[in-house]
Amino acid sequence: MKQVKHRNSASKILILGTVFLFTFFNPVFAQDEAAVDNAAVTETASGGDVAKGEELFKSLCAACHKRYKKAVGPALFGVADKYDRAWLYSWVKNSAAMIASGDAQAVAVYEEYNKTAMNAFPQLSNADIDNIIAYVMVPKADPPSPPLGKKTETVEAGVSTNVLLIILVLVFLMLVVALFLVNKTLRNFAEANDIELPETGSKTPIWKAFIQNQFLVMVTAIFLLLISGYFVYGYFMQVGVDQGYQPVQPIHYSHKIHAGDNKIECKYCHSSARVSKTSGIPSLNVCMNCHKSISEVADATATEEYSKEFYDGEIQKLYKAVGWDTNTQSYTGDTQPVKWVRIHNLPDFAYFNHSQHVSVAGVECQTCHGPVEEMEIMYQHAPLTMGWCVNCHRETNVKIADNKYYEKIHKELSKKYGVDQLTAAQMGGLECGKCHY
């Protein structure tokens, strides 16, 4: 009698079905529509050049003025409608002279802004002032709808993911039904033609064969115990290790913008790191040293993930916390605490002194905290485990050049070890009492 290997036919049908699935069902994703470029107009009815005016405004005026909001000086949008053009020429070039001459409008502005005259810009021509006016007179653009804010997960495909999954499930079910029908057809064919099918179930079940082989059972048990021990050990070794921890703070602070783009020194904000055990949480007054004048970020600051409106909103949270009134440019006294979330946290039994590492050893902040100048949201870069600290002490040479703190001890210990460069470990960096006391 002939034996028919009907399972081979079923496998072929499965392969053909898979090929059909990936060749016929090939969803075409929708193309993103081209963004409309809403470039600013370069010239206005006054004849001024907006692009040149923007350049002049940012270099000469932005420290005291904003276009749509009061800062140190008044908001400048609408200034061409409020004052005569000739008067503006004279005011920009020499405001003090106009005040001294008794000009009514000049004196009124002088009195309104605490008797502070505007800086004189005699180097500006009338055309330059026209360009600045053209720039500040551009109406404020409507906020994007919806605003970018934080990036949200969206499906960019023209067909939703759920629809694709449903279709794939249906195709899979169709293949299963097709295989079942093929199997049934082959069996009917075998019976009709008196073809003997291979016996199934005549062999010993695999689990019985496994149990009957004692050596295989013992080896498998030992293997499973070793694997389990490995994973249990790895799990417990991660307890208390918060590498990668990245909490959301009550006020979004971008290290990338401050330390990266604007090159602000880390120790300008974390000043206590030079002289204290801890680096400290910067006072909000440190933030206000700059943000008294900076209430809005530059347009170029916006990214795909965070919009300009998002950053401006975070600055408003700072103002609310310190009680800063942007209209009067003064403190109201109504303050609110900011509940910052701590990121780097050593256990209480471990002693670490920032000043010893920063001021004495000259260790860069990035050595432990990673590339903070690239971090939009701060996170814990290093594991901060005992092994990580010990390895650093073993591998890091002590900074001797221009460091009188180590001059004498380096001279003695270098003779003892017979080396030119001492590591922190050779200077006692591995003694238990250094970190545990």
C-alpha positions in Angstrom: 0.0 0.0 0.0 1.1 3.6 -0.7 1.6 6.0 2.1 0.7 9.6 1.4 2.6 12.3 3.3 -0.2 14.7 3.4 1.6 17.0 5.9 4.0 18.0 3.2 1.1 19.3 1.1 -0.2 21.2 4.1 3.2 22.8 4.6 3.3 23.9 1.0 -0.1 25.5 1.3 1.1 27.4 4.5 4.1 28.7 2.6 2.0 29.8 -0.4 -0.4 31.5 2.0 2.4 33.4 3.7 3.8 34.5 0.3 0.3 35.6 -0.7 -0.1 37.6 2.5 3.1 39.6 2.1 2.7 40.2 -1.7 -1.0 40.9 -2.1 -1.6 42.5 1.3 0.9 45.4 1.2 -0.8 48.5 2.8 0.3 51.8 1.3 0.8 54.3 4.0 -0.4 57.8 3.6 2.2 60.3 2.8 2.5 63.3 5.1 1.2 66.3 3.4 3.7 69.0 2.7 3.8 71.6 5.4 2.7 75.1 4.3 5.5 77.6 4.7 4.2 80.6 6.5 7.2 82.8 6.1 7.1 86.3 7.4 6.7 89.0 4.9 9.9 90.8 4.2 8.6 94.2 3.5 5.8 96.3 5.0 3.9 99.3 3.8 6.4 101.5 5.7 9.2 100.3 3.5 11.1 98.6 6.3 12.8 95.2 5.9 11.5 92.7 8.4 14.5 90.4 8.2 17.0 93.2 8.7 14.8 94.6 11.5 14.8 91.3 13.3 18.6 91.2 13.2 18.9 94.7 14.6 16.2 94.1 17.2 17.8 91.0 18.6 21.3 92.6 18.8 20.3 96.0 20.2 16.7 95.9 21.6 15.9 92.4 22.9 17.7 92.9 26.2 15.0 95.4 27.3 12.1 95.0 24.9 9.8 92.3 23.6 7.4 92.7 20.7 4.1 91.6 22.3 4.9 91.7 26.0 6.1 94.3 28.5 9.6 93.6 29.8 12.1 96.1 31.2 10.7 98.5 28.6 7.3 98.6 26.9 6.0 96.1 24.4 6.9 97.5 20.9 4.1 96.0 18.8 1.8 98.9 17.7 4.5 101.6 18.4 4.2 102.9 14.9 0.4 103.6 15.4 1.0 105.3 18.8 3.8 107.7 17.9 4.8 109.8 14.9 7.6 108.3 12.8 9.8 111.4 13.1 9.3 111.4 16.9 10.4 107.8 17.0 13.6 108.6 15.0 14.6 111.3 17.5 13.6 109.1 20.5 15.7 106.1 19.5 18.7 108.2 18.6 18.8 110.3 21.8 15.9 109.9 24.2 17.7 111.9 27.0 17.9 115.0 24.8 14.2 114.8 24.1 13.4 114.5 27.8 15.6 117.4 28.6 13.9 119.5 25.9 10.6 119.0 27.7 8.9 117.0 24.9 5.5 116.0 26.4 5.5 112.4 25.1 9.1 111.8 26.0 8.6 113.1 29.5 5.5 110.9 29.9 7.4 107.7 28.9 10.2 108.7 31.2 7.9 109.1 34.1 6.0 105.8 33.4 9.2 103.8 33.5 10.6 105.0 36.8 12.5 107.9 35.3 14.8 105.7 33.3 15.8 107.0 29.9 16.3 104.6 27.1 19.9 104.0 25.8 20.8 106.2 22.9 21.5 104.7 19.5 22.9 107.6 17.4 24.6 105.0 15.0 21.2 103.9 13.7 19.9 105.6 10.5 16.3 106.3 9.8 16.2 103.3 7.5 17.5 101.1 10.3 14.8 102.3 12.6 12.2 101.7 9.8 13.5 98.1 9.6 13.1 97.6 13.4 9.6 99.1 13.3 8.7 96.9 10.4 9.8 93.9 12.5 8.0 94.8 15.7 4.8 95.7 13.8 4.4 92.1 12.4 1.2 90.8 14.1 1.6 87.9 16.5 1.0 84.6 14.8 -1.9 82.5 16.0 -0.8 79.5 18.2 -0.6 76.2 16.3 -3.7 74.1 16.5 -3.3 71.7 18.2 -0.2 73.0 20.0 2.8 70.7 19.9 3.5 70.7 23.6 4.7 67.2 24.5 5.0 64.8 21.7 2.1 62.4 21.5 2.1 59.0 20.0 0.2 59.1 16.7 -0.3 56.6 13.9 1.3 58.1 10.8 -0.1 55.3 8.6 -3.1 55.9 6.4 -4.6 52.7 7.8 -4.9 52.4 11.6 -2.9 49.8 13.5 -6.1 48.2 14.9 -7.5 47.7 11.4 -4.3 46.1 10.2 -4.3 43.7 13.2 -7.9 42.7 12.5 -7.1 42.0 8.8 -4.0 40.0 9.7 -6.0 37.9 12.2 -8.7 37.2 9.6 -6.1 36.2 7.0 -4.5 33.9 9.6 -7.9 32.3 10.4 -8.6 31.8 6.7 -5.2 30.0 6.4 -6.1 27.7 9.3 -9.5 26.9 7.8 -7.8 26.2 4.4 -5.3 23.8 6.0 -8.0 22.0 7.9 -10.0 21.5 4.6 -6.9 20.4 2.7 -6.2 17.9 5.5 -9.7 16.6 5.4 -9.7 16.3 1.6 -6.4 14.4 1.6 -7.7 11.9 4.2 -10.9 11.4 2.1 -8.8 10.8 -1.0 -6.7 8.3 0.9 -9.7 6.4 2.1 -11.4 6.4 -1.3 -8.2 5.0 -3.0 -7.4 2.5 -0.2 -4.2 4.3 0.7 -2.7 3.5 4.1 -2.0 6.5 6.3 0.9 6.5 8.7 0.0 5.5 12.3 -0.1 8.3 14.8 0.2 7.8 18.6 2.1 4.4 18.3 5.3 5.9 19.7 6.0 6.5 23.4 5.1 10.1 24.4 8.1 12.4 24.7 7.3 13.3 28.3 7.3 9.6 29.3 10.6 9.0 27.5 12.0 12.0 29.4 10.9 10.7 32.8 12.3 7.3 32.2 15.8 8.7 31.4 17.1 9.5 34.9 20.4 10.9 33.7 18.6 13.4 31.5 16.3 14.4 34.3 19.2 15.0 36.7 21.1 17.1 34.1 18.0 19.1 33.3 17.3 19.8 37.0 20.9 21.0 37.6 20.7 23.2 34.5 17.4 24.8 35.6 18.8 25.4 39.2 21.9 27.1 37.8 19.8 29.3 35.4 17.4 30.2 38.2 20.3 31.1 40.6 21.8 33.3 37.9 18.6 35.2 37.4 17.8 35.5 41.1 21.3 36.8 41.8 21.0 39.3 38.9 17.6 40.5 40.2 18.9 41.1 43.8 22.0 42.9 42.5 19.7 45.4 40.9 17.9 46.3 44.1 18.6 50.0 44.9 20.3 50.6 41.5 18.4 53.4 39.8 20.5 53.9 36.6 18.3 55.5 34.0 15.9 57.0 36.5 14.2 59.9 34.8 11.4 61.5 36.8 9.1 64.2 35.5 9.8 67.5 37.4 7.1 70.1 38.4 8.9 72.6 36.2 10.5 71.4 33.0 14.2 72.3 33.1 16.2 71.6 30.0 19.9 71.0 30.7 20.4 70.8 26.9 19.2 74.5 26.5 21.0 75.9 29.6 24.3 73.9 29.8 24.4 72.9 26.1 23.1 75.6 23.9 23.8 78.6 26.2 27.0 77.1 27.7 26.1 77.9 31.3 28.7 76.5 33.7 27.3 73.7 35.9 28.6 75.3 39.1 26.9 78.6 38.3 23.7 76.9 39.5 25.1 74.2 41.7 27.6 76.5 43.4 27.8 74.5 46.6 29.4 71.6 44.8 32.7 73.6 45.1 32.7 73.9 48.9 30.2 71.4 50.2 29.4 67.7 50.5 26.3 68.1 48.4 25.8 70.0 45.1 22.5 71.5 46.4 19.3 72.4 44.7 19.7 75.9 43.1 17.5 78.6 44.5 14.8 80.0 42.2 16.5 83.4 42.7 19.4 82.0 40.6 16.9 81.3 37.8 15.5 84.8 38.1 18.9 86.3 37.6 18.3 85.6 33.9 14.6 85.1 33.7 13.7 88.6 34.9 14.5 89.6 31.3 13.8 86.3 29.6 10.1 85.5 29.6 10.0 83.8 26.2 12.4 81.5 24.5 13.7 82.0 20.9 11.7 80.5 18.1 14.7 78.3 17.2 14.5 76.6 20.6 11.3 74.7 19.6 11.8 71.1 18.6 9.5 68.3 17.3 9.0 67.2 20.9 8.6 70.5 22.7 7.1 73.7 21.2 8.0 77.3 21.9 4.6 77.7 23.7 5.5 74.7 25.9 8.8 76.3 27.1 7.1 79.7 27.6 4.5 78.0 29.7 7.2 76.5 31.9 8.8 80.0 32.5 5.4 81.2 33.6 5.4 78.3 36.2 8.7 79.8 37.5 7.2 83.2 37.7 4.2 81.9 39.7 6.5 80.0 42.1 8.6 83.1 42.9 5.7 85.6 42.7 6.9 87.6 39.8 4.5 90.0 38.1 5.6 90.5 34.5 3.4 93.6 34.0 4.9 95.6 36.9 8.3 93.8 36.7 8.3 93.3 40.5 7.8 90.6 43.1 4.3 90.3 44.7 5.4 88.3 47.7 3.0 85.4 46.8 5.3 82.5 46.5 4.8 78.8 46.1 7.3 76.0 46.8 8.5 73.8 44.0 8.6 70.1 44.9 11.6 69.0 42.9 12.0 65.2 42.5 15.5 64.0 43.6 17.3 61.9 41.0 20.7 61.0 42.4 20.4 59.4 45.8 23.2 57.5 47.6 22.3 55.3 50.6 22.9 56.9 54.1 25.8 54.6 54.9 27.8 55.9 51.9 29.8 59.1 52.3 30.4 61.2 49.2 31.9 64.7 49.2 31.4 66.9 46.1 34.0 69.5 47.0 36.6 66.7 47.4 36.0 65.5 43.9 35.2 68.9 42.2 37.6 71.3 43.8 40.4 69.1 45.0 40.5 66.3 42.5 39.3 68.4 39.5 36.7 65.8 38.4 34.4 67.0 35.7 30.6 66.8 36.4 30.1 64.7 33.3 32.3 61.9 34.7 29.5 60.9 37.1 26.5 62.6 35.7 27.0 61.9 32.0 26.6 64.3 29.1 24.2 66.7 31.0 24.6 69.3 28.2 22.7 66.9 25.9 19.9 66.0 28.3 16.5 67.5 27.7 15.3 65.8 30.8 17.8 64.9 33.4 18.3 61.2 34.3 20.7 59.1 36.3 23.6 58.3 34.0 25.8 56.0 36.1 24.8 53.1 38.4 26.4 54.7 41.4 27.2 51.3 42.9 30.1 50.5 45.1 31.8 48.5 42.3 31.5 51.5 39.9 33.1 53.9 42.5 35.9 51.4 43.3 36.7 50.9 39.6 37.0 54.6 39.1 39.4 54.9 42.1 41.5 52.1 40.6 41.7 53.6 37.1 41.8 57.4 37.7 45.2 59.0 38.2 45.3 61.7 40.8 45.6 65.2 39.3 49.0 66.4 40.6 49.8 69.4 38.3 49.1 72.7 40.0 47.6 70.9 42.9 49.5 71.7 46.1 47.0 69.6 48.1 48.6 66.4 46.9 52.2 67.6 46.4 53.8 66.2 49.5 51.8 63.0 49.8 52.4 62.2 46.1 56.1 62.6 46.5 56.2 60.1 49.3 53.8 57.5 47.9 55.3 57.6 44.4 58.6 56.4 46.0 56.7 53.7 47.9 55.0 52.3 44.8 57.7 53.2 42.4 55.4 55.0 39.9 55.2 58.4 38.4 51.4 58.6 38.5 49.3 57.6 41.5 45.8 56.4 41.3 43.1 57.3 43.8 43.2 53.7 45.1 47.0 53.9 45.8 46.3 57.0 47.9 43.8 55.2 50.1 40.8 55.4 47.9 39.9 51.8 48.6 40.0 52.0 52.4 36.6 51.2 53.9 36.6 54.2 56.2 36.9 56.6 53.2 33.2 56.0 52.3 31.8 54.1 55.3 32.2 55.7 58.7 
